[in-house]
Amino acid sequence: MEFANHDVLCLCALLRGLLALNPDTAQGLPHDTAEIHGAALKAVCGLTAPELAFPHAGGTEEESIEQQNRLLHCYLEVLCAAVVETGLLEALLPAALAHAQRDLALGRESTHGWRVLALLAALMLEADAAEPSAGDPSPPPLRFREVLICRADQLGSLLEAVLASGCPEPARLKELVVNCAILSAGLAAHCVPDCPDDGFTLACRMLLATGLDLCCGQGPDVATLLVALATIAANVGDLEISRARLQELIGGLHADDSRRARARLTRR
């Protein structure tokens, strides 16, 4: 960020240029282009880090939590605008997919794929909170959501590649399911009726089936996972066929965790 003088638009433009290069097919590029490509992906995935919203923080606690949250939301709105204006998604999704497929071929976990989905989910949350106004009928987060909806098939291909690499850690599975619940909610609320299911919806159904198969045990994390799985099931139209398995898993929780999960499911 210092290289771009804390200019998010400039940084996104630079990263888009790096991600637009294809290390596998481009000729005449440096031998370490693949490493540079990976570093660019890692940098993009770190753009939602809260500390980037406070580049000149001096470590004091003078600002209230409310003020800090306001600054963070302002930064994320600027980030949404930069992503849209630079066309970063046009390069990000294909680049992340290429890396995920390369990792899959080498038998490695798709770390970049997970992080890209987390980044997009964080920006989608900003879209959920954004409201059009007379002064700004199309705020940046809403424009970001529109662009992402148009790329739902690419998003689905990325999720499929991530799933193909496996879900070895329960914490990572929970993170993936929660992020996809956020993304699927944003896409489902603005889908065109009677249109064929997009690639992300189909991939979320695969994630739902995987999560219901792997989910087991006790504790708040399992309860959170079940709520996120139920959210995905509702968003992709599979709630009825998943209901019995969800109820079975919720019934296996401790009483307090089960009560929290049922309360959250009832609210949804």
C-alpha positions, 0 to 999 in steps of 0.5 A, spaced: 500 500 500 505 504 501 508 503 494 501 506 491 501 512 496 495 509 500 491 510 493 487 504 493 485 506 485 492 506 483 493 499 487 488 496 484 490 498 477 497 495 478 494 489 481 489 488 475 495 489 470 499 483 474 493 479 474 492 480 467 498 476 465 498 469 464 504 465 466 502 459 463 501 462 456 505 469 455 511 469 452 517 473 453 516 474 461 521 473 466 522 466 469 519 468 476 512 471 473 508 465 476 511 467 483 509 475 481 502 472 479 502 469 486 504 475 490 499 479 486 493 474 488 496 475 495 496 482 495 489 483 492 486 478 498 489 482 503 486 489 501 480 488 506 485 488 512 482 493 517 489 496 518 489 498 511 483 503 513 487 506 518 494 507 515 496 513 519 494 510 526 498 512 532 496 507 536 492 511 541 485 509 543 482 516 542 477 514 537 471 510 539 469 503 536 463 507 532 468 511 529 473 506 527 467 502 524 465 508 520 472 509 517 472 502 516 466 502 512 468 508 508 475 504 506 471 498 504 466 503 500 472 506 496 475 499 495 468 497 492 469 503 487 476 501 485 475 494 484 469 496 479 473 502 476 479 498 474 475 492 472 479 488 477 474 482 477 475 481 470 482 479 471 482 476 479 477 471 478 480 467 472 487 468 475 485 465 482 481 459 478 488 458 474 492 458 480 487 453 484 487 448 478 495 449 478 495 447 485 490 441 484 494 438 479 500 439 484 496 436 489 496 442 493 491 446 497 488 452 494 490 457 498 489 463 494 482 460 492 479 460 499 482 467 500 479 470 494 472 468 496 473 471 503 475 477 500 469 477 495 464 475 501 467 481 505 465 486 499 458 483 498 457 484 506 458 492 504 453 491 498 448 488 503 448 494 508 448 499 502 442 504 500 441 508 494 440 515 495 438 521 491 445 523 491 448 517 490 443 512 486 448 507 485 453 506 491 460 503 489 458 496 493 451 495 489 455 496 483 460 491 485 455 486 487 452 487 480 459 486 477 460 480 481 453 477 479 455 477 472 461 473 473 457 468 477 459 462 473 466 464 474 465 464 481 462 457 481 468 455 477 473 457 482 469 454 488 469 447 484 476 448 484 477 449 491 472 444 493 476 439 488 482 440 493 479 438 499 477 441 506 482 438 510 481 443 516 474 444 520 476 451 521 477 452 514 471 448 512 467 453 516 470 459 513 468 457 506 461 455 508 460 462 511 463 466 506 459 462 500 453 463 505 454 471 504 455 470 497 449 466 495 445 470 499 447 476 495 446 473 489 440 469 490 436 476 492 438 479 485 437 473 481 432 473 475 426 469 476 425 463 471 433 463 469 437 457 469 441 456 475 448 459 475 455 456 476 455 459 483 449 456 485 450 449 482 457 449 486 454 451 492 449 445 492 456 441 491 459 445 498 452 444 501 452 436 500 460 436 502 458 440 508 453 436 510 457 429 509 463 432 513 459 436 519 460 432 526 461 433 533 460 439 538 461 446 540 459 453 537 463 452 531 459 446 529 453 450 530 455 456 526 457 451 520 450 448 521 447 455 520 451 457 514 449 450 511 442 452 512 443 459 509 446 456 503 440 451 502 435 456 503 439 461 498 440 455 492 433 452 493 435 446 497 432 447 504 427 442 503 431 436 501 436 438 506 432 439 512 432 432 515 440 432 515 440 439 518 435 437 524 439 431 525 446 434 526 442 440 530 439 434 534 446 432 536 449 438 539 449 440 546 443 443 548 446 450 548 449 450 542 442 447 539 438 452 542 443 457 538 443 454 532 435 453 532 434 460 534 438 463 528 435 458 523 428 460 525 430 468 524 432 466 517 
